[in-house]
Amino acid sequence: MEGFLEGLGVAALVLLAIIGALSGIIAGWIAGNRMGLYIVLGI
């Protein structure tokens, strides 16, 4: 049971990271700030 909860926690963190990155990219795109978009994408 503990391993399952740990896996769930890791999955949640990964999901939050993906959502955060996507929202950052979308916000940058809406703002039209290409420099900010490149920083978010890590280019």
Number of C-alpha atoms within 10 A of each C-alpha: 6 7 8 9 10 11 12 12 12 12 12 12 12 12 12 12 12 12 12 12 14 14 13 17 20 13 14 18 13 10 11 11 12 13 11 16 18 12 12 15 12 7 7
